[in-house]
Amino acid sequence: MKKNYFALLILVSSFCFSQQNSLDSIIPKIKSPKDTIAFDKATEYLQNLWVNKEYTTALSYEDELLMLSKDIKYSKGTGDVYNQMGNVYNLTDKYIKAFYNYDKAAIYYKIASYPRGLAIINNNKSTIEQKRGNFENAINFLHEANLYFVRVSDSAVLSSTYNNIGNVYSALDNIELAKEYYIKSIGLKRRNKSKKLGTTLNNLALLYIDLKELDSAKVLLGESLAISKKNKETASVASAFNRLGSIALINKDYQKSRKYYDSSYLAAKRAKNERIMANAQQQMGLVAIRTKNFKEAEKLIKTARKKLLKLKRSPLLLANYTYAATLDSARGDFSSAFEWQKKYQKLSDESTSTETTQKIELAEARFKSEMEQLQLIDEQEKKQRHNEEELFNYRVFTYISLAISLIILVFLAYIVKSRRERKRYVKELNESNQVKNKLFSIISHDLKNEIHGLDSSLNLLKDNTISTEEFKEIVPLLANRTHQTSILLNNLLNWSKSQMKELNAKPTTFDINEVISSKFTFFKPKARQKNIKLTNRLDPTMVFADKDMFAIVSQNLIANAIKFCNPGDTITLTSKEKDGHYEICFEDTGVGIAQENLDKLFAEDTFTTTGTQQETGTGLGLRICKELIELNDGEIAVKSILGQGSTFCITLPKAT
């Protein structure tokens, strides 16, 4: 056992040494306001020191950290250091110094607008007041803490505050309010699955014991034992056994009471809680008195007294003196019993006197703290006025800079806009020139050739150069030229409109068979001349599109197919429904298209080749088809095998 204790001592010492090293290494790095994260790390190491009861070492870093926090103007950090120093003095029962540091921490937490810190300060002050028996002050601090914790929505800490409020109301004998806050705390702790649930269950059980509602108390203590054992909260287990011992004592079941107090003592020993151990021992002493086992009672009460004198626990020590007087009275030693009563009275008077002295010291400390706070507020106001003046000057400078920048930006935007407008006009002019040049080229070459050919043929007849019979022989040729000229003019007109952005679809519901029938009638002479078979395999196909545009597309595609078919070839039209659209395919068995030319068919640059009888074209037809189909929410696609033929497929919306 001694070896284990020695090993534990070495482990704790090495841990504390490492915290000191960490503090010594991090403090020199804190030099400016941007080092607040490093400062928070330093306060974390400081907390580890006093949590492990290295109070002197922790206090040795106080002034250095306070000076650093003020140098880097980190108000929350200053508040954290003062709060931790208050905790050190609180744990060492130096309540006046604790209150002084807590008040200082509150000043800086207010400057930093840190409500959680203010809640913790009020909670800590309440703890001191509870230990000193000043329950009215304690409840005020707790309610103040509660307001801050509600503001930051910290349900875990709020549940602990509710528990503390319940403790204070219990001490003030306000049973209903104590019960209300215990139940609130239990509700939050159940929701958060808090390991500290057993503590509040124990407190509420003690309330029921005082109210003589022993069955309700037993139920709560049973739940507390189960939860606390599961969470390994041995101090809470010890308290639950202690309260069960009290219930058995009330019921005069001394054997069971002794058993519970013994279990409480063992659990408290494991938790290293001297207060609960001493309480359990003197309660076992009371059981021994009731069972007239005076020798054992004297031993237990004496052992408990030694611990309580060391711990300076006045309320428990007063109870110890009462039990000692009861024991001596039971043994008939009234003189000794009277001595114990005198000790009881003396301790009670000393406690009252100490409280009065502490209240005076506390008032003086409060006055000093308030004066320092007023001085600090005055400095803050001066600093704030100076900052406001600087901020005003900065704003004026900023507004002037922004105004100048805005003027420059507007000027630059105007220049950029002017350049863009100029580029757009140049581009539109170039496009217009290109359209004009293309139009003139077609008119001067393709259209001129066709019209010149017709004119020449007619002049031959007019000048009687050829006979009527010879003219009849060239009529099919003239019809073909007229047909080509008609298509050329139609394409030229639509292409010009598309270039000028004047083409707009006007969709209606119609059956494409109507259009195809008229186009087959139109193209039959040309097809018969080249011995090409036209086949219509279209189903009744109702579409929603611009009928005139579809007529132009079908005319171009049929004309194109005839142009690239040889005698004996066929042109077939089919249709099928596909995803809310109709797909109409123009399939021919003509010469086909080379793979490398497929991508050129619908390109911006016109692409054309001569037909099987040297028919010419402008390359505008397929481009017009693509534009007209897309204007009707459709698509056009082509697949072809050289020497075997081509298939052009278009999709148009199905009529609803």
C-alpha positions as CSV (number, residue, x, y, z in Angstrom):
1,M,0.0,0.0,0.0
2,K,2.8,2.4,0.9
3,K,4.6,1.6,-2.4
4,N,1.4,2.4,-4.4
5,Y,1.0,5.7,-2.5
6,F,4.6,6.6,-3.2
7,A,4.2,5.8,-6.9
8,L,1.1,7.9,-7.0
9,L,2.9,10.8,-5.3
10,I,5.7,10.6,-7.9
11,L,3.2,10.6,-10.7
12,V,1.4,13.6,-9.4
13,S,4.7,15.5,-8.8
14,S,5.9,14.7,-12.3
15,F,2.6,15.9,-13.7
16,C,2.7,19.2,-11.8
17,F,6.4,19.7,-12.8
18,S,5.4,19.2,-16.5
19,Q,2.7,21.9,-16.1
20,Q,5.2,24.3,-14.7
21,N,7.6,23.6,-17.6
22,S,4.7,24.2,-20.0
23,L,3.9,27.5,-18.4
24,D,7.5,28.6,-18.4
25,S,7.8,27.8,-22.1
26,I,4.6,29.4,-23.2
27,I,4.6,32.7,-21.2
28,P,7.6,34.3,-23.1
29,K,5.7,33.7,-26.3
30,I,2.8,35.9,-25.3
31,K,3.6,39.4,-26.6
32,S,0.6,40.9,-28.5
33,P,-3.2,40.8,-28.8
34,K,-2.9,38.0,-31.4
35,D,-1.5,35.7,-28.7
36,T,-4.8,35.1,-26.9
37,I,-4.9,31.4,-27.8
38,A,-1.5,30.9,-26.2
39,F,-2.7,32.8,-23.1
40,D,-5.7,30.5,-22.8
41,K,-3.4,27.6,-23.0
42,A,-1.3,29.1,-20.1
43,T,-4.5,29.4,-18.0
44,E,-5.3,25.8,-18.7
45,Y,-1.9,24.8,-17.3
46,L,-2.4,27.0,-14.3
47,Q,-5.8,25.3,-13.6
48,N,-4.1,21.9,-13.7
49,L,-1.7,23.1,-10.9
50,W,-4.4,24.2,-8.4
51,V,-6.7,21.2,-9.2
52,N,-3.8,19.0,-8.1
53,K,-3.5,21.1,-4.9
54,E,-0.3,22.9,-6.0
55,Y,-1.7,26.1,-4.6
56,T,1.6,27.9,-3.8
57,T,3.0,27.2,-7.3
58,A,-0.3,28.3,-8.9
59,L,-0.2,31.6,-7.0
60,S,3.4,32.2,-7.9
61,Y,2.3,32.7,-11.6
62,E,-0.6,35.0,-10.7
63,D,1.1,38.4,-11.1
64,E,3.0,37.5,-14.2
65,L,-0.1,36.3,-16.0
66,L,-2.2,39.3,-14.9
67,M,0.5,41.7,-16.2
68,L,0.6,39.8,-19.5
69,S,-3.2,39.8,-19.9
70,K,-3.3,43.6,-19.3
71,D,-0.4,44.3,-21.7
72,I,-2.1,42.5,-24.5
73,K,-5.5,44.0,-23.5
74,Y,-7.2,40.6,-23.1
75,S,-10.0,41.4,-20.7
76,K,-11.4,37.8,-20.7
77,G,-8.0,36.4,-19.9
78,T,-7.5,38.8,-17.0
79,G,-10.9,37.7,-15.7
80,D,-9.9,34.0,-16.0
81,V,-6.7,34.6,-14.0
82,Y,-8.6,36.4,-11.2
83,N,-11.2,33.7,-11.2
84,Q,-8.6,30.9,-10.8
85,M,-6.9,32.8,-8.0
86,G,-10.3,33.1,-6.3
87,N,-10.7,29.4,-6.6
88,V,-7.3,28.8,-5.0
89,Y,-8.3,31.0,-2.0
90,N,-11.7,29.4,-1.9
91,L,-10.2,25.9,-1.7
92,T,-7.8,27.0,1.1
93,D,-10.7,28.6,3.1
94,K,-9.4,32.2,2.6
95,Y,-12.8,33.6,1.8
96,I,-12.0,37.3,1.9
97,K,-9.2,37.0,-0.7
98,A,-11.4,34.6,-2.7
99,F,-14.2,37.2,-2.8
100,Y,-11.7,40.0,-3.7
101,N,-10.4,38.0,-6.7
102,Y,-13.9,37.0,-7.8
103,D,-15.0,40.7,-7.8
104,K,-12.0,41.6,-9.9
105,A,-12.8,38.8,-12.3
106,A,-16.4,40.0,-12.6
107,I,-15.2,43.5,-13.6
108,Y,-13.1,42.2,-16.5
109,Y,-15.8,39.7,-17.6
110,K,-18.2,42.6,-17.8
111,I,-15.7,44.5,-20.0
112,A,-15.3,41.4,-22.2
113,S,-19.1,40.8,-22.3
114,Y,-18.6,37.2,-21.2
115,P,-21.9,36.1,-19.5
116,R,-20.7,32.6,-18.9
117,G,-17.8,33.9,-16.8
118,L,-20.1,36.1,-14.8
119,A,-22.4,33.1,-14.1
120,I,-19.4,31.0,-12.9
121,I,-18.3,33.9,-10.6
122,N,-21.7,34.1,-8.9
123,N,-21.8,30.3,-8.6
124,N,-18.4,30.4,-6.8
125,K,-19.5,33.2,-4.5
126,S,-22.6,31.2,-3.6
127,T,-20.4,28.2,-2.6
128,I,-18.5,30.3,-0.2
129,E,-21.7,31.8,1.4
130,Q,-23.1,28.3,1.7
131,K,-20.0,27.1,3.5
132,R,-20.2,30.1,5.9
133,G,-24.0,29.6,6.5
134,N,-25.0,32.8,4.8
135,F,-27.8,31.2,2.9
136,E,-29.7,34.4,2.0
137,N,-26.6,35.8,0.2
138,A,-26.0,32.4,-1.3
139,I,-29.4,32.2,-2.9
140,N,-29.0,35.7,-4.4
141,F,-25.7,34.8,-6.0
142,L,-27.2,31.6,-7.4
143,H,-30.2,33.3,-8.9
144,E,-27.8,35.8,-10.6
145,A,-25.8,32.9,-11.9
146,N,-28.9,31.2,-13.1
147,L,-29.9,34.3,-15.2
148,Y,-26.5,34.2,-16.9
149,F,-26.5,30.4,-17.5
150,V,-30.0,30.7,-19.1
151,R,-28.7,33.4,-21.4
152,V,-25.8,31.2,-22.7
153,S,-28.1,28.1,-22.9
154,D,-25.6,25.9,-20.9
155,S,-28.0,23.2,-19.7
156,A,-25.2,21.1,-18.1
157,V,-24.0,23.9,-15.8
158,L,-27.6,25.1,-15.3
159,S,-28.6,21.7,-13.9
160,S,-25.7,22.1,-11.3
161,T,-26.9,25.6,-10.5
162,Y,-30.5,24.4,-9.9
163,N,-29.1,21.8,-7.5
164,N,-27.2,24.4,-5.6
165,I,-30.3,26.6,-5.4
166,G,-32.2,23.6,-4.0
167,N,-29.5,23.1,-1.4
168,V,-29.7,26.8,-0.2
169,Y,-33.5,26.7,-0.1
170,S,-33.3,23.5,1.9
171,A,-30.9,25.2,4.4
172,L,-33.4,28.1,4.6
173,D,-36.3,25.5,5.3
174,N,-38.1,26.6,2.2
175,I,-39.1,23.1,1.4
176,E,-41.3,23.7,-1.6
177,L,-38.8,25.8,-3.5
178,A,-36.0,23.4,-2.6
179,K,-38.0,20.5,-4.0
180,E,-38.9,22.6,-7.2
181,Y,-35.2,23.3,-8.0
182,Y,-34.1,19.7,-7.2
183,I,-36.7,18.4,-9.6
184,K,-35.6,20.9,-12.3
185,S,-32.0,19.8,-11.8
186,I,-32.9,16.1,-12.0
187,G,-34.8,16.7,-15.3
188,L,-31.9,18.5,-17.0
189,K,-29.4,15.9,-15.7
190,R,-31.5,13.0,-17.0
191,R,-31.8,14.7,-20.4
192,N,-28.0,15.3,-20.5
193,K,-27.2,11.8,-19.1
194,S,-25.1,13.5,-16.4
195,K,-22.9,11.4,-14.2
196,K,-23.7,13.8,-11.3
197,L,-27.4,12.8,-11.3
198,G,-26.9,10.7,-8.1
199,T,-25.9,13.9,-6.2
200,T,-29.2,15.6,-6.8
201,L,-31.2,12.5,-6.1
202,N,-29.4,12.2,-2.7
203,N,-30.2,15.9,-2.0
204,L,-33.9,15.4,-2.8
205,A,-34.0,12.2,-0.7
206,L,-32.6,14.1,2.3
207,L,-35.4,16.6,1.9
208,Y,-38.0,13.7,1.9
209,I,-36.3,12.3,5.0
210,D,-36.7,15.7,6.8
211,L,-40.4,15.6,5.7
212,K,-40.7,12.0,7.1
213,E,-41.6,10.7,3.6
214,L,-39.2,7.8,4.0
215,D,-40.6,5.6,1.2
216,S,-40.1,8.3,-1.4
217,A,-36.6,8.9,-0.1
218,K,-35.8,5.1,-0.4
219,V,-36.9,5.1,-4.0
220,L,-34.6,8.0,-4.9
221,L,-31.7,6.6,-3.0
222,G,-32.1,3.2,-4.7
223,E,-31.9,5.0,-8.1
224,S,-29.0,7.1,-6.9
225,L,-27.0,4.0,-5.8
226,A,-27.5,2.3,-9.2
227,I,-26.6,5.4,-11.3
228,S,-23.6,6.4,-9.1
229,K,-22.1,2.9,-9.0
230,K,-22.5,2.6,-12.8
231,N,-20.7,6.0,-13.2
232,K,-18.2,5.2,-10.5
233,E,-19.2,8.3,-8.5
234,T,-18.0,6.9,-5.1
235,A,-18.6,10.1,-3.2
236,S,-22.3,10.0,-4.3
237,V,-22.5,6.3,-3.4
238,A,-21.2,7.2,0.1
239,S,-23.8,10.0,0.5
240,A,-26.6,7.6,-0.6
241,F,-25.6,5.0,2.0
242,N,-25.4,7.7,4.6
243,R,-29.0,8.8,4.0
244,L,-30.2,5.2,4.0
245,G,-28.5,4.8,7.4
246,S,-30.5,7.9,8.6
247,I,-33.8,6.3,7.4
248,A,-32.9,3.0,9.3
249,L,-31.9,5.1,12.4
250,I,-35.3,6.8,12.3
251,N,-37.0,3.4,12.0
252,K,-34.9,2.2,15.0
253,D,-33.5,-0.6,12.8
254,Y,-30.0,-0.1,14.3
255,Q,-28.4,-3.2,12.7
256,K,-29.3,-2.1,9.2
257,S,-28.4,1.5,10.1
258,R,-24.9,0.4,11.2
259,K,-24.5,-1.6,8.0
260,Y,-25.4,1.4,5.8
261,Y,-23.1,3.8,7.7
262,D,-20.3,1.3,7.4
263,S,-20.9,1.1,3.6
264,S,-20.9,4.9,3.5
265,Y,-17.6,5.0,5.3
266,L,-15.9,2.5,3.0
267,A,-17.2,4.3,-0.2
268,A,-16.1,7.7,1.2
269,K,-12.7,6.2,2.0
270,R,-12.3,5.1,-1.7
271,A,-13.4,8.6,-2.8
272,K,-10.9,10.1,-0.2
273,N,-13.7,12.3,1.1
274,E,-12.7,13.0,4.7
275,R,-15.9,14.9,5.5
276,I,-18.3,12.0,4.7
277,M,-15.9,9.5,6.4
278,A,-16.1,11.6,9.6
279,N,-19.8,12.0,9.4
280,A,-20.3,8.2,8.9
281,Q,-18.1,7.4,11.9
282,Q,-19.9,9.7,14.3
283,Q,-23.3,8.5,13.0
284,M,-22.1,4.9,13.7
285,G,-21.2,6.3,17.2
286,L,-24.8,7.6,17.6
287,V,-26.1,4.1,16.6
288,A,-23.7,2.6,19.3
289,I,-25.1,5.0,21.9
290,R,-28.7,3.9,21.0
291,T,-27.7,0.3,21.3
292,K,-25.8,1.1,24.6
293,N,-22.5,0.0,23.1
294,F,-20.8,2.9,24.9
295,K,-17.2,1.8,24.4
296,E,-17.5,1.6,20.6
297,A,-19.5,4.8,20.6
298,E,-16.7,6.7,22.4
299,K,-14.0,5.3,20.0
300,L,-16.0,6.2,16.8
301,I,-17.0,9.7,18.0
302,K,-13.4,10.5,19.1
303,T,-12.0,9.3,15.7
304,A,-14.5,11.4,13.9
305,R,-13.7,14.4,16.1
306,K,-10.0,14.3,15.1
307,K,-10.8,14.4,11.4
308,L,-13.3,17.3,11.9
309,L,-10.9,19.4,13.9
310,K,-8.4,19.0,11.1
311,L,-11.0,19.8,8.4
312,K,-12.4,22.7,10.4
313,R,-16.0,21.6,9.8
314,S,-17.9,23.6,12.4
315,P,-21.5,22.3,11.8
316,L,-20.3,18.6,12.0
317,L,-18.1,19.3,14.9
318,L,-21.0,20.9,16.8
319,A,-22.9,17.7,16.2
320,N,-19.9,15.7,17.4
321,Y,-19.9,17.7,20.7
322,T,-23.6,17.0,21.1
323,Y,-23.1,13.2,20.6
324,A,-20.2,13.3,23.1
325,A,-22.4,15.0,25.7
326,T,-25.2,12.5,25.0
327,L,-22.8,9.6,25.5
328,D,-21.5,10.9,28.8
329,S,-25.0,11.6,30.0
330,A,-26.0,8.0,29.1
331,R,-23.1,6.7,31.1
332,G,-24.0,9.0,34.0
333,D,-21.0,11.2,33.7
334,F,-22.9,14.5,33.9
335,S,-19.8,16.5,34.7
336,S,-18.1,15.5,31.5
337,A,-21.4,16.0,29.6
338,F,-21.5,19.5,30.9
339,E,-17.9,20.1,29.6
340,W,-19.0,19.0,26.1
341,Q,-21.9,21.4,26.2
342,K,-19.5,24.3,27.2
343,K,-17.3,23.3,24.2
344,Y,-20.3,23.3,22.0
345,Q,-21.3,26.8,23.2
346,K,-17.8,28.1,22.8
347,L,-17.5,26.8,19.2
348,S,-20.9,28.2,18.4
349,D,-19.9,31.7,19.7
350,E,-16.6,31.6,17.9
351,S,-18.3,30.7,14.6
352,T,-20.7,33.7,15.1
353,S,-17.7,36.0,16.0
354,T,-15.7,34.8,13.0
355,E,-18.7,35.4,10.7
356,T,-19.1,39.0,12.0
357,T,-15.3,39.6,11.4
358,Q,-15.5,38.1,8.0
359,K,-18.5,40.3,7.1
360,I,-16.6,43.4,8.1
361,E,-13.5,42.3,6.1
362,L,-15.7,41.4,3.2
363,A,-17.3,44.8,3.2
364,E,-13.9,46.5,3.3
365,A,-12.7,44.3,0.4
366,R,-15.9,45.1,-1.5
367,F,-15.4,48.8,-1.0
368,K,-11.8,48.6,-2.3
369,S,-13.0,46.5,-5.2
370,E,-15.7,49.0,-6.1
371,M,-13.3,51.9,-6.0
372,E,-10.9,50.0,-8.3
373,Q,-13.9,49.3,-10.6
374,L,-14.9,52.9,-10.7
375,Q,-11.3,53.9,-11.5
376,L,-11.1,51.2,-14.2
377,I,-14.5,52.3,-15.7
378,D,-13.2,55.9,-15.8
379,E,-10.1,54.8,-17.6
380,Q,-12.2,52.8,-20.0
381,E,-14.4,55.8,-20.7
382,K,-11.4,58.0,-21.5
383,K,-10.0,55.3,-23.7
384,Q,-13.4,54.9,-25.4
385,R,-13.6,58.6,-26.1
386,H,-10.1,58.6,-27.6
387,N,-11.0,55.5,-29.7
388,E,-14.3,57.2,-30.8
389,E,-12.3,60.3,-32.0
390,E,-9.8,58.2,-33.8
391,L,-12.7,56.2,-35.3
392,F,-14.4,59.4,-36.5
393,N,-11.2,60.6,-38.2
394,Y,-10.7,57.2,-39.7
395,R,-14.3,57.2,-41.0
396,V,-13.9,60.6,-42.6
397,F,-10.7,59.5,-44.2
398,T,-12.3,56.3,-45.4
399,Y,-15.4,58.1,-46.8
400,I,-13.1,60.5,-48.7
401,S,-11.0,57.6,-50.0
402,L,-14.2,55.7,-51.0
403,A,-15.6,58.7,-52.8
404,I,-12.4,59.2,-54.8
405,S,-12.2,55.4,-55.5
406,L,-15.9,55.5,-56.6
407,I,-15.3,58.4,-59.0
408,I,-12.3,56.6,-60.5
409,L,-14.3,53.3,-60.8
410,V,-17.2,55.1,-62.5
411,F,-14.7,56.7,-64.9
412,L,-13.0,53.4,-65.6
413,A,-16.4,51.7,-66.0
414,Y,-17.4,54.4,-68.5
415,I,-14.2,53.8,-70.5
416,V,-14.6,50.0,-70.4
417,K,-18.3,50.3,-71.4
418,S,-17.4,52.6,-74.3
419,R,-14.7,50.2,-75.5
420,R,-17.1,47.3,-75.2
421,E,-19.8,49.2,-77.1
422,R,-17.3,50.1,-79.8
423,K,-16.2,46.4,-80.1
424,R,-19.8,45.3,-80.3
425,Y,-20.6,47.8,-83.0
426,V,-17.4,46.8,-85.0
427,K,-18.4,43.1,-84.6
428,E,-22.0,43.7,-85.7
429,L,-20.7,45.8,-88.6
430,N,-18.3,43.0,-89.6
431,E,-21.1,40.4,-89.3
432,S,-23.3,42.6,-91.4
433,N,-20.6,43.0,-94.0
434,Q,-20.1,39.2,-94.1
435,V,-23.8,38.7,-94.6
436,K,-23.9,41.3,-97.3
437,N,-20.8,39.8,-99.0
438,K,-22.2,36.3,-98.8
439,L,-25.5,37.5,-100.2
440,F,-23.9,39.4,-103.0
441,S,-21.7,36.4,-103.8
442,I,-24.7,34.0,-104.0
443,I,-26.7,36.5,-106.1
444,S,-23.8,37.3,-108.4
445,H,-22.8,33.7,-108.9
446,D,-25.4,31.0,-108.2
447,L,-28.6,32.9,-108.7
448,K,-27.2,34.8,-111.7
449,N,-26.1,31.6,-113.3
450,E,-29.5,30.0,-112.9
451,I,-31.4,33.1,-114.2
452,H,-28.9,33.5,-117.1
453,G,-29.4,29.9,-118.1
454,L,-33.2,30.4,-118.2
455,D,-32.9,33.7,-120.1
456,S,-30.5,32.1,-122.7
457,S,-32.9,29.2,-123.3
458,L,-35.9,31.5,-123.8
459,N,-33.9,33.8,-126.1
460,L,-33.0,30.8,-128.3
461,L,-36.8,30.2,-128.7
462,K,-37.5,33.9,-129.2
463,D,-34.8,34.3,-131.9
464,N,-36.1,31.1,-133.6
465,T,-32.7,29.6,-133.2
466,I,-34.3,26.4,-132.1
467,S,-37.5,24.8,-133.2
468,T,-40.6,24.2,-131.0
469,E,-39.8,20.5,-131.0
470,E,-36.2,21.1,-129.8
471,F,-37.5,23.5,-127.1
472,K,-39.9,20.9,-125.8
473,E,-36.9,18.6,-125.4
474,I,-35.1,21.1,-123.1
475,V,-38.3,21.9,-121.1
476,P,-37.5,19.3,-118.4
477,L,-34.0,20.9,-118.1
478,L,-35.6,24.3,-117.8
479,A,-38.1,23.0,-115.2
480,N,-35.2,21.5,-113.2
481,R,-33.4,24.9,-113.4
482,T,-36.6,26.7,-112.3
483,H,-37.0,24.2,-109.4
484,Q,-33.4,24.7,-108.3
485,T,-33.8,28.5,-108.5
486,S,-37.0,28.4,-106.4
487,I,-35.2,26.4,-103.7
488,L,-32.2,28.7,-103.8
489,L,-34.4,31.8,-103.4
490,N,-36.3,30.2,-100.5
491,N,-33.1,29.3,-98.7
492,L,-31.5,32.6,-99.4
493,L,-34.5,34.4,-98.0
494,N,-34.6,32.3,-94.8
495,W,-30.9,32.5,-94.3
496,S,-31.0,36.3,-94.6
497,K,-33.7,36.4,-92.0
498,S,-31.8,34.2,-89.6
499,Q,-28.7,36.3,-89.9
500,M,-30.8,39.4,-89.1
501,K,-32.4,37.5,-86.1
502,E,-35.9,37.9,-87.6
503,L,-37.0,34.3,-87.7
504,N,-39.6,33.4,-85.0
505,A,-41.4,30.1,-84.7
506,K,-45.3,30.2,-84.6
507,P,-46.1,26.6,-83.5
508,T,-49.5,25.0,-84.3
509,T,-50.8,21.4,-84.2
510,F,-50.6,19.7,-87.6
511,D,-50.1,16.3,-89.3
512,I,-46.7,16.2,-91.1
513,N,-48.3,13.9,-93.7
514,E,-50.1,16.9,-95.2
515,V,-46.8,18.7,-95.7
516,I,-45.0,15.6,-97.0
517,S,-47.8,14.8,-99.5
518,S,-47.6,18.3,-101.1
519,K,-43.8,18.1,-101.2
520,F,-43.9,14.6,-102.9
521,T,-46.2,16.1,-105.5
522,F,-43.8,19.0,-106.0
523,F,-40.7,16.7,-106.3
524,K,-42.3,13.9,-108.4
525,P,-41.2,15.4,-111.8
526,K,-37.6,15.8,-110.6
527,A,-37.6,12.3,-109.1
528,R,-39.1,10.8,-112.2
529,Q,-36.5,12.5,-114.4
530,K,-33.7,10.9,-112.4
531,N,-35.7,7.6,-112.0
532,I,-35.7,7.9,-108.2
533,K,-38.5,6.3,-106.1
534,L,-40.2,8.4,-103.4
535,T,-41.7,6.3,-100.5
536,N,-43.9,7.7,-97.7
537,R,-44.1,5.3,-94.7
538,L,-45.1,7.9,-92.2
539,D,-47.7,7.1,-89.6
540,P,-50.3,9.7,-88.7
541,T,-48.0,12.1,-86.9
542,M,-49.4,15.1,-85.1
543,V,-46.7,17.5,-84.0
544,F,-46.6,21.0,-82.4
545,A,-44.4,23.2,-84.5
546,D,-44.3,25.9,-87.1
547,K,-45.9,24.3,-90.2
548,D,-44.2,26.7,-92.7
549,M,-40.7,26.1,-91.1
550,F,-41.3,22.3,-91.3
551,A,-42.3,22.6,-95.0
552,I,-39.0,24.4,-95.7
553,V,-37.0,21.8,-93.8
554,S,-38.7,18.8,-95.6
555,Q,-38.3,20.5,-98.9
556,N,-34.5,21.0,-98.3
557,L,-34.0,17.5,-97.1
558,I,-36.0,15.8,-100.0
559,A,-34.2,18.1,-102.5
560,N,-30.9,17.2,-101.0
561,A,-31.6,13.5,-101.1
562,I,-32.7,13.7,-104.8
563,K,-29.5,15.7,-105.6
564,F,-27.3,12.9,-104.3
565,C,-29.2,9.8,-105.6
566,N,-28.5,7.9,-108.8
567,P,-31.2,6.4,-111.1
568,G,-32.8,3.4,-109.4
569,D,-32.2,4.7,-105.8
570,T,-35.1,5.2,-103.3
571,I,-35.9,7.9,-100.8
572,T,-38.0,6.7,-97.8
573,L,-39.7,8.7,-95.0
574,T,-40.5,7.0,-91.7
575,S,-41.6,8.3,-88.2
576,K,-41.8,6.9,-84.6
577,E,-42.7,8.3,-81.2
578,K,-39.7,8.9,-78.9
579,D,-39.8,10.5,-75.3
580,G,-42.7,13.0,-75.9
581,H,-41.4,13.8,-79.4
582,Y,-41.8,12.4,-82.9
583,E,-38.6,11.4,-84.9
584,I,-39.0,11.8,-88.7
585,C,-36.3,10.3,-90.8
586,F,-35.4,11.0,-94.5
587,E,-33.5,7.9,-95.7
588,D,-31.9,7.6,-99.1
589,T,-29.8,4.9,-100.9
590,G,-27.7,7.5,-102.7
591,V,-24.0,8.1,-102.8
592,G,-23.6,8.8,-99.0
593,I,-21.3,11.2,-97.3
594,A,-17.6,10.8,-96.4
595,Q,-17.1,10.5,-92.6
596,E,-14.7,13.5,-92.5
597,N,-17.4,15.7,-94.1
598,L,-20.3,14.9,-91.7
599,D,-19.2,17.5,-89.1
600,K,-19.0,20.2,-91.8
601,L,-22.7,19.9,-92.9
602,F,-24.1,22.2,-90.1
603,A,-21.0,24.3,-89.5
604,E,-20.9,28.1,-89.7
605,D,-18.8,28.0,-92.9
606,T,-20.9,26.8,-95.8
607,F,-20.0,23.4,-97.3
608,T,-21.4,22.1,-100.6
609,T,-20.6,19.5,-103.2
610,T,-22.1,18.8,-106.7
611,G,-24.9,16.3,-107.1
612,T,-25.0,13.1,-109.2
613,Q,-26.0,15.2,-112.3
614,Q,-23.6,18.0,-111.5
615,E,-26.4,19.9,-109.5
616,T,-24.9,22.8,-107.6
617,G,-25.8,24.4,-104.3
618,T,-25.0,27.2,-101.8
619,G,-24.4,25.0,-98.7
620,L,-27.1,27.1,-96.9
621,G,-29.9,24.4,-97.0
622,L,-28.7,22.2,-94.1
623,R,-27.8,25.2,-91.9
624,I,-31.3,26.6,-92.4
625,C,-32.8,23.2,-91.5
626,K,-30.8,23.1,-88.3
627,E,-31.8,26.6,-87.3
628,L,-35.5,26.1,-88.1
629,I,-35.7,22.8,-86.2
630,E,-34.0,24.2,-83.1
631,L,-36.4,27.2,-83.2
632,N,-39.1,24.5,-82.7
633,D,-37.4,22.8,-79.7
634,G,-36.2,20.0,-81.9
635,E,-32.9,18.4,-83.0
636,I,-31.5,17.3,-86.3
637,A,-28.9,14.5,-86.8
638,V,-27.3,12.6,-89.7
639,K,-25.7,9.2,-90.2
640,S,-24.2,8.0,-93.5
641,I,-22.1,5.3,-95.1
642,L,-20.2,6.3,-98.2
643,G,-21.6,4.5,-101.2
644,Q,-24.7,3.2,-99.3
645,G,-26.7,6.3,-98.6
646,S,-27.6,8.8,-95.8
647,T,-30.3,9.2,-93.2
648,F,-31.3,12.7,-91.8
649,C,-33.5,12.5,-88.7
650,I,-35.3,15.4,-87.1
651,T,-37.3,15.5,-83.8
652,L,-40.3,17.7,-83.1
653,P,-42.6,18.0,-80.0
654,K,-45.6,15.7,-80.0
655,A,-48.9,17.5,-80.0
656,T,-50.8,17.2,-76.7
